[in-house]
Amino acid sequence: MASRGTFGRVIVLLILIVLLSVGGLLWFDYLGIVESRQFFAPVYKLFGLNPPAGISTLPTENGDLDADRIAKRLEALDLRSQELDLREQDLTRQEGELTQKSQELDDRLASVEEKEKTFNESARQVDDRAKNVEQIADYINGMPPKNAVANLLAMDDQDIIDVLRAVEAKAASTGVTSSVAYWFSLMPADRAAEIQRKMANKPASLP
């Protein structure tokens, strides 16, 4: 008797397991989790239900929320890609403009440096000329008047003017009488007049 009772319980448990399994499959099939519509089609018809069409990874039916969500994400990604492309083009344009401006600045800097170099060279030459003129003025001033005039007449008019002005400046600074007027008297009249005219028309000591 005990064995018959145990066997009966086993049969009941097996039937219960089968019923639960079938019920679970029906429920999962209805939810669309598994595809067993062909096997359970008679059961759906018995209860007046339409078997689900199955699972679709890319739904295309109108009003499908997943399809709308995917479409919106794709549209957002496309817009983002276009925005990044525009930014890249803008950055490329700005980089080109900065490169051009940098080149222009380099050219201007090179031009300024060249002008500064030229100016410094000119200033050095002027300074050297001024020193040479002062030295010649000292030599001329220490010569006898006739020798001094002979050396002056061998120079260009502008050089004579610069030396005479250097002699006058040194005489004024030391408080002695300048020999320039006496030297003019020893020069040929036409040459002396020409030098004096140039000195009057161009008062600057050096060109």
C-alpha positions as CSV (number, residue, x, y, z in Angstrom):
1,M,0.0,0.0,0.0
2,A,2.8,2.4,0.8
3,S,4.4,1.8,-2.6
4,R,1.2,2.5,-4.4
5,G,0.8,5.7,-2.5
6,T,4.3,6.8,-3.4
7,F,3.8,5.9,-7.1
8,G,0.6,7.9,-7.2
9,R,2.4,10.9,-5.7
10,V,5.1,10.6,-8.3
11,I,2.5,10.5,-11.1
12,V,0.8,13.5,-9.7
13,L,4.1,15.4,-9.4
14,L,5.0,14.5,-13.0
15,I,1.6,15.7,-14.3
16,L,2.0,18.9,-12.3
17,I,5.5,19.5,-13.7
18,V,4.3,18.9,-17.2
19,L,1.4,21.3,-16.7
20,L,3.7,24.0,-15.2
21,S,6.2,23.5,-18.1
22,V,3.4,23.8,-20.7
23,G,2.0,26.8,-18.9
24,G,5.4,28.5,-18.7
25,L,6.0,27.9,-22.4
26,L,2.6,29.3,-23.2
27,W,3.3,32.4,-21.2
28,F,6.8,32.9,-22.7
29,D,5.4,32.3,-26.1
30,Y,2.7,34.9,-25.6
31,L,5.2,37.4,-24.3
32,G,7.3,36.7,-27.4
33,I,10.3,35.5,-25.4
34,V,10.4,32.1,-27.1
35,E,9.0,31.1,-30.5
36,S,6.6,28.1,-30.1
37,R,3.5,29.5,-31.8
38,Q,3.3,26.6,-34.3
39,F,3.3,24.0,-31.5
40,F,0.7,26.0,-29.4
41,A,-1.4,27.4,-32.2
42,P,-4.3,25.0,-31.4
43,V,-4.2,26.1,-27.8
44,Y,-4.3,29.8,-28.7
45,K,-7.2,29.2,-31.0
46,L,-9.0,27.2,-28.2
47,F,-8.8,30.3,-26.0
48,G,-9.6,32.7,-28.9
49,L,-6.1,34.2,-28.9
50,N,-3.9,35.2,-31.8
51,P,-0.4,33.7,-31.6
52,P,2.3,36.4,-31.5
53,A,4.2,37.0,-34.7
54,G,7.5,36.2,-33.1
55,I,10.5,38.2,-32.1
56,S,12.0,40.8,-34.5
57,T,15.3,42.4,-33.7
58,L,14.7,45.3,-36.1
59,P,11.0,46.0,-35.9
60,T,9.5,48.0,-38.7
61,E,5.9,48.3,-37.7
62,N,4.5,51.8,-37.4
63,G,4.3,53.0,-33.9
64,D,6.9,50.5,-32.6
65,L,8.6,52.3,-29.7
66,D,11.9,50.5,-30.1
67,A,12.0,51.4,-33.8
68,D,11.3,55.0,-33.0
69,R,13.9,55.1,-30.3
70,I,16.5,53.6,-32.6
71,A,15.6,56.0,-35.5
72,K,15.9,59.0,-33.1
73,R,19.3,57.8,-31.9
74,L,20.5,57.3,-35.4
75,E,19.2,60.8,-36.3
76,A,20.9,62.3,-33.3
77,L,24.2,60.5,-34.2
78,D,23.9,61.8,-37.8
79,L,23.4,65.4,-36.5
80,R,26.3,65.0,-34.1
81,S,28.5,63.8,-36.9
82,Q,27.5,66.7,-39.1
83,E,28.2,69.1,-36.2
84,L,31.6,67.6,-35.7
85,D,32.4,67.9,-39.4
86,L,31.5,71.6,-39.3
87,R,33.6,72.1,-36.3
88,E,36.5,70.3,-37.9
89,Q,36.2,72.5,-41.0
90,D,36.0,75.6,-38.9
91,L,39.1,74.6,-36.9
92,T,40.9,73.9,-40.2
93,R,40.0,77.3,-41.5
94,Q,41.1,79.0,-38.2
95,E,44.3,77.0,-38.2
96,G,45.0,78.2,-41.8
97,E,44.3,81.8,-40.8
98,L,46.6,81.5,-37.7
99,T,49.3,80.1,-39.9
100,Q,49.0,82.9,-42.3
101,K,49.0,85.5,-39.6
102,S,52.0,83.8,-38.0
103,Q,53.8,84.0,-41.3
104,E,53.0,87.7,-41.7
105,L,54.2,88.4,-38.2
106,D,57.5,86.5,-38.9
107,D,57.9,88.5,-42.1
108,R,57.3,91.8,-40.3
109,L,59.7,90.8,-37.5
110,A,62.3,90.0,-40.1
111,S,61.7,93.3,-41.8
112,V,62.0,95.2,-38.5
113,E,65.2,93.3,-37.6
114,E,66.6,94.1,-41.0
115,K,65.7,97.8,-40.6
116,E,67.2,97.9,-37.1
117,K,70.3,96.2,-38.4
118,T,70.6,98.8,-41.2
119,F,69.9,101.7,-38.7
120,N,72.6,100.4,-36.3
121,E,75.0,100.1,-39.1
122,S,74.3,103.6,-40.3
123,A,74.6,104.9,-36.7
124,R,77.9,103.1,-36.4
125,Q,79.2,104.6,-39.6
126,V,78.0,108.1,-38.6
127,D,79.7,107.6,-35.2
128,D,82.9,106.4,-36.9
129,R,82.8,109.4,-39.3
130,A,82.3,111.8,-36.5
131,K,85.3,110.4,-34.6
132,N,87.4,110.5,-37.8
133,V,86.4,114.1,-38.5
134,E,87.3,115.1,-34.9
135,Q,90.7,113.4,-35.3
136,I,91.3,115.1,-38.6
137,A,90.3,118.4,-37.1
138,D,92.9,118.0,-34.3
139,Y,95.5,117.2,-36.9
140,I,94.6,120.2,-39.1
141,N,94.4,122.5,-36.1
142,G,97.9,121.5,-35.1
143,M,99.5,122.3,-38.5
144,P,100.8,125.6,-39.8
145,P,98.0,127.6,-41.4
146,K,99.3,127.1,-45.0
147,N,99.7,123.3,-44.6
148,A,96.3,123.1,-42.9
149,V,94.7,125.0,-45.9
150,A,96.5,122.8,-48.4
151,N,95.2,119.6,-46.7
152,L,91.7,121.1,-46.5
153,L,91.6,122.0,-50.2
154,A,92.5,118.4,-51.1
155,M,89.2,117.3,-49.5
156,D,85.6,117.4,-50.8
157,D,83.6,120.4,-49.9
158,Q,81.4,118.5,-47.4
159,D,84.4,117.0,-45.7
160,I,86.0,120.5,-45.4
161,I,82.8,121.8,-43.9
162,D,82.6,119.0,-41.3
163,V,86.3,119.5,-40.3
164,L,85.9,123.3,-40.0
165,R,82.8,122.9,-37.8
166,A,84.6,120.4,-35.6
167,V,87.5,122.9,-35.3
168,E,85.1,125.7,-34.3
169,A,83.2,123.5,-31.8
170,K,86.5,122.5,-30.1
171,A,87.7,126.1,-30.0
172,A,84.4,127.2,-28.4
173,S,84.6,124.4,-25.8
174,T,88.2,125.3,-24.9
175,G,87.7,129.1,-25.0
176,V,90.4,129.7,-27.7
177,T,90.1,131.6,-31.0
178,S,89.2,129.5,-34.0
179,S,91.6,129.5,-37.0
180,V,88.7,128.9,-39.5
181,A,88.4,132.6,-40.5
182,Y,92.2,132.8,-41.1
183,W,92.1,129.6,-43.2
184,F,89.3,131.0,-45.4
185,S,91.5,134.0,-46.1
186,L,94.3,131.7,-47.3
187,M,92.0,129.8,-49.7
188,P,91.2,130.7,-53.3
189,A,88.3,133.2,-53.2
190,D,85.9,131.2,-55.3
191,R,86.5,128.0,-53.3
192,A,86.2,129.8,-50.0
193,A,82.9,131.4,-51.1
194,E,81.5,128.1,-52.3
195,I,82.3,126.4,-49.0
196,Q,80.8,129.3,-47.0
197,R,77.7,129.2,-49.1
198,K,77.2,125.5,-48.4
199,M,77.8,126.0,-44.7
200,A,75.1,128.7,-44.6
201,N,72.6,126.7,-46.6
202,K,73.2,123.4,-44.6
203,P,73.7,124.2,-40.9
204,A,73.9,120.6,-39.8
205,S,77.4,119.5,-38.9
206,L,77.2,116.1,-40.5
207,P,75.0,114.8,-43.4
